[in-house]
């Protein structure tokens, strides 16, 4: 028995450590404002690897944005859940969320500076292949990543999940470097069919490599399980849709793997 226990102990010592997704809070600055993000990676992966910025919903940088960053890290990417509001601000009411989001949306230079500060931080990580960067955005964040693509940011892939598609600065031919994927709810009252059609026309005119996937019956925030509670609490037309969530994630991650290979 003693020999068995000793052998088991020695085996445990010699066995490789199991990998796990690691995460840590990070601070960076843009135009004098401190931004608070979340950096996630898999400590089992070696060498430099592609990286993804994750832009939060209009509620701000919260646990949901971090969860998506962790999920991407589990697939082998280095992921940064960014902070577009500054100081890690989070909204507790739609009025507050709308105010925060509008402040960023109205100030395009500020939005770009904050996004680029996050890009710079991510590119500087020793385990990141700086030439292979992508961005995922949810709700407000979906609008942000699409606008960054429109402005010609050096991204290989951009995916928007239930994000706003309208813009007052449409993409110009030859300006967009990223391939784009949009996942939207066909029943989303905040992103009506006319807005989706306008986006298609914009992308076609600019010659962008893009695809729009529309989910029948899906409302706004269909990827977020908290949408049911928030929708009822604030009487907002939003709800979680498990089928749309799972399919959009599967399609987006397959797209990501192809674009960043």
N, C-alpha and C positions, 0 to 999 in steps of 0.2 A: 504493500500500500504506500509506504514511504517513497519507494522508487517511482511509483506511478505519479504521485503528487509532485515529486521533484522534476520528472520529465515534463509534466504539464506546465509547471512554472517556467522551465527553460524554454518551452515552446512558445509560451506567451511573450517572453522577453524577445525572442527572435522573430516573431511574427510582425509584419509591417503594420503600421498604424493605419486605422481606417480613415479615409478622407472625409471631410465635412465642409460644408459651406461656411465660410467665415464672413463676418461683417463687422464694420466699425463706423462710428460717426466721424465725419470729416468736416472741417471748416475751411472755407476759401472766401475770397472777397471779390467784389465787382463794384468799381466806382465808389469805394469807401464803405460799402454795405457788406456785412458778414453774412455769408450763406452757409447753411448747415445741411450737409448731405449725408448719404449712407452708401458706403463702398462695400461691395460684396464680391467674393471670389471663392473658388474651390481650391483648398490648399493641396490637393493631390495632383492638380494639373501642373505641368512643368513648362518652362519656356514662356515666350511671349504669346499672347492670345488675343483674339478680337475682343472688342469692348462695346458696351451698349449704355447709352444714357437713357434713364427712365424719368419722364416728366409727369408729375402728379396731376390729379384732378383739381377742380377749383377749390376743394377743401384745404389744399395745401399739402406740404410734404408730411405724409403720415405713414401709419403702419402698412396701408395698402400699397403705397409706392415702394416701400422697403420690401414687402413680400414679393412683388414682381421682380425687383432687383435680385433677391435671393433665388428666385426660380430660374432666372437667366444664369446666375452663377452656377447653379446646379447642372446647367447644360454645358458648362465649360467656358463661359464668357466672364470677363470682368465687368461688373455692372455698377453704375453710379445712379442712385436715386437722387435727383437734383432738387434744389430749392430755388424756385423762381420768385418767391415773395420776400425773401430775406429774413434773417434771424429765426428761421424755422417756423414762421408764423403759420398757424392753422385756424381755420374758420369753424365756428360752432353753429352758425346759422347761415342760410342761403343769402341773406342780405349782406352779411360780412364777406362771404365767399365771392359774391358778385363784385363787391367793392375791390377786393384784392385782385381778382382776375382782370377787372377793367383797368386798374392802375397799370398793370403790366401790358395789357393789350394796346392801350392808348400811347404808350411810350416805347416805340419800336427800338430805338437805340439802346434803351435800358434793358429791354428783353434780350436783345442780341448780346449785349455785354455780359449779362448773367449766364446766358447759355454758353457763350464762348469761354467764360471763366470755368464752367464745369467741364467743358471739353479739354481745356488746358490741364486741369487737375487729373482727369482720367488718362490723357495721353502721357502724363509724366510718371505714371505708375510703372515700376520696373517689370511687371508681368504683362504689360499691354503692348500689343502691336499697334503703334500709333497710326499706321496707314489703314487700319481696318476698324472703322468706327461706324456705329449705327445709333438710331434713336427710336424709342417706343414712347408714345404719349397717350394718356387717357383723359377723355373729356377735355377740360381746358388744356391739358398737356398735349392732347392730340392736335389741337389748333397750333400750339407752340411749335411742335416738331415739323408740321407742315409749313409753317411760316419760315422756319429756319431753312428748310429745303428750298422754298421759293427764293430765299435770299442767297442761295448758292453756297451754303455751308458745306464743308468737305466731309460729307457723310456718304457712305455707300448705300445704306438702306434706311428707310423711315417707315414706321408703321403707326397709324392713328387708329385708336379704338374709341368709338363713339365720340369723336372729336368734331368740333365745328369746322365746316369746310368753306365758309364764305371768307372773302378777303377784299380789301380795298387796294391791294397791291398784287395783282395776279402774276403768276409765273411768266417769265419772258423766255422766248425760244433760246435754247442753249445755256440758260442760267442754272438750271437744276442739275446737280451732279448725282443726287440720290435716286435709286429706284424707290417707288412709293407704293404702299399698300394701305388701303382704307377699309376698315371693318365698321359697318354702321347698322343700326337697327331700322328696318323698314317701317316700324311703327313709332320711331323716335319723333316726338312732337317738337323737340328742340332742333333737330336736323331734318327738316321736311324734304320731300322728294325734289322740290325745285332747287334746293341748295345742293343736293347730290348731283343733279343734272348739270347745274352750273359749274360744279367742280370738274365733272367729266369734260365739259366743253373747254374749260380752262386748260386742263392737262393735255387734251388733244391738240389745242392750238399751240401750246408750248413744246410739243413733241416729247413729253415726259414718258418714261417707262413706268406705268402705273397700273393698278387694278383696284376696283371697288367691289367689295363683297357685302351684300345687303341681306340681313337675316329677317325673314318674315316673322312678324309678331313681336320682334324684340324692341324694347323701349330703351330710353337713355340709360347709360351706366350699366349695360347688360353684363359686363364682365365682373362687376363688384358685388359680392354677396351681401354687403351692407346696404345696397341700394333699396332693398325691400323695406328695411326699417326706416331709412332716411326718407324714402318716398312717402311712407305713411305718416311719419312724424311731421313733415313739412308740407304735406299735400302736393308733392311734386310728381310729375309723370315719369317716374323711373322705376326700374325693377330688374332684379337679377334674372338672367336667362342661362341656365346651366349649359344647354346645348350650344347656344351661340358663343358662350365663353370658351368652352372646350374646343369648338371648331376653329374659332378665330385664333386661339393660342397655337393650335396645331399648325394652321396655315402660316401664321406669322413666324413661328420658329423654323419651319421648313424654308420659308423665304429667306430668313436671316442666315441660315446655314449655307444656302446657295450663294447669297450676295457677298458673304464674308469669307468664302472658302479661299 
